[in-house]
Amino acid sequence: LLKRGASLVTGGTDNHLAVVDVTRSGLSGRAAADALAAAGIVVDKAVLPFDPAPVAQGSAIRVGTPTVTANGLGVDDMVVLADRILDVLAGAKQ
């Protein structure tokens, strides 16, 4: 995600969870989560620290790896998944 220019809260992650700011894509967190769900990628909308957006919309998505790794995906697959996430967000409209 970082290599493709995504903005991650705290600049990265130290655990199984990343919060991705989607405001650059012009989407709310909810719209981004809905677009990704339509593409078969399940994430959760999230709010950023001091987020000006309503809590029901949020300005971020929360991406977790436990389900992905439980289904047998590895590091190389994560790169493909990150690319797919960002491609879907780039093509989504608010």
TORBA-927673 format. One record per residue: y, x, z of N, C-alpha, C, O in turn. Coordinates in steps of 0.02 Angstrom, whole numbers, plus 50000, padded with zeros to 5 digits. Last residue first. Layout:
<sites>
YXZYXZYXZYXZ
...
</sites>
This chain:
<sites>
504354912049699504514908149759504534900849743504674896749787
502984918649608503664915949608503764911649670503304908149692
502024933549580502134926949613502864925049610503314929349609
501844946249534501824940849485501964933949514502024929049477
501884953949647502374955349594502404949649543502924948349513
500774949149715501444947849742501984948949689502474945349687
499764954149632499834946949641500544945349667500864940649642
499974967949649500024964949583500134957349588500544954449552
499714969449785500394970649761500494967949690501044965749674
498334966149787498814962649829499524963449800499884958549792
497824976049700497774968949682498274964849722498604960449694
498064987749773498364986849707498364979449688498864976849662
497254985049884497974985849893498344984849826498854981549824
495994985049820496244979049853497004979349863497354974449851
495904998349779495884992949729496174986549758496564983049725
495905004349905496425006049856496475000649803497024998549785
494744999049958495384997349990495964998949943496454995349941
493755005349886493864998149875494534995949904494854991449877
493825017949941494005017049871494145009749855494585008149815
493375014850074494035017450061494255016349989494805014049976
492325000050056492525006450085493225008450064493615004350040
491464984850096491954988550057492164994850095492184994950156
490574977050171490334982950137490834986750095490644991550061
491024966950248490714965050184490534971050141490374970350082
491654973550348491024970050365490654967850302490044967050303
492814977450282492304982450297491634979350315491104982050299
493434964650276493314968550215492764973750227492304974350187
493544960850408493134956950363492954960850300492394960350274
494424971450459493754970150485493304966250438492724968050429
495754973550407495184976450372494494974550400493994976050367
497174962950375496684966150420496074968450381495904965650329
498854959950355498244961850319497784965450368497974970350399
500094948450358499684952650401499024953750365498684948950347
501684947850278500984945850281500614950850326500804956750331
503374941750306502854946850300502174943650294502084937650304
504304933150348504504937650294503974942950281504114948050249
504124915550390504034922650400504254926650339504374923950285
503924901250402503924904650338503774912150345503354914850309
503964897450534503474894150491503424897550422502924896650387
505064904450582504394906650601503864903650556503364906850540
506334907650459506004903150507505294905550521504954908250477
507034924250447506694918450417506404914050472506244916550527
507484935450511507954929850503507624923550475507914918150479
506604944650632506554941250568507054935450563507054931050606
506424953850733507094951350720507134947750652507654947950619
504974959950657505414960450715506124958250694506384960450643
504314947050548504524953850561504904954150627505144948950650
502884936350546503594937450554503724944750569503304948250598
501644931950423501864934950486502614935250488502954934550436
500204924250351500924925450351501114928150420500774926850470
498684932650319499054928050360499794929450353499994935250349
497524932450181497944935950229498304930550270498224924650257
496274933050064496504929450123496894934150169496624939150193
496184931449896496314936449948496614932850008497154929950002
496104923149786495494924749822495564930049876495074932849899
497264919049732496924924549697496294926749733495974931649714
497684909949824497514907349757497144912649716496774910949670
498024918949924497444914449934497214911649867496614911049854
499184924349870498594928649877497964924349887497434926049860
500024913349878499884916449812499254920749816498844920649770
500034911350018499774906149974499594908949905499064907249877
500644923050062499964921550084499644916350039499044916750023
501904921350000501484927049982500754925750001500304927049962
502354909950066502264909749993501814915449970501394914549926
502404915150199501964909450182501834909150107501264908250087
503364925150187502684926850206502184921350189501624922650167
504304922550036504224921850108503504924150124503094924850079
504834933849907504394928749934504454928350009504634933150043
505394944649847505754938349843505364932449871505544926649859
504864956749865504574952849811504924946149802504774942449756
505514960949978505684964149914505414960249855505694960549800
504864953950080505524951650059505734954849993506104951749955
503684957150140503644954750071504334952550044504374949649990
503024969250240503644965650227503644963650153503604967950109
501474968850315501824970750254502434966250244502374960150240
500584975550441501064970150428501504972550371501864977550377
498884979050464499524981250435499944975050424499704969850401
497524983850568498004978850548498634981950519498884986950545
496674992050637496394988350581496894983450549496694979450506
497835005250676497245001250691497024997550628497174999650573
498995010650647498555014850687497915011150705497505013550744
499955010250499499545006850548499115011950584498905016950556
501645010850442500935011650431500545007750482500775002550507
502955008350476502815013650428502085014750414501915019350376
503224997650555503075003950590502895009550541502685014950563
502774987650422503104987850487502814993850525502204994850525
502864994050259502444992050315502844992650380503194997550391
503254990650099503584992250163503144989550220503064983450227
502524998149956502574992650003502894995050068502825000850088
502335008349863503015006649883503085000649929503644998349941
501095012949835501385008449785502075005949806502375001849771
500795019849950500865023649887501175019449832501475022249786
500635009450042501225013850046501335017649981501905018449959
499405004150000500005000050000500635004350000501105003149962
</sites>
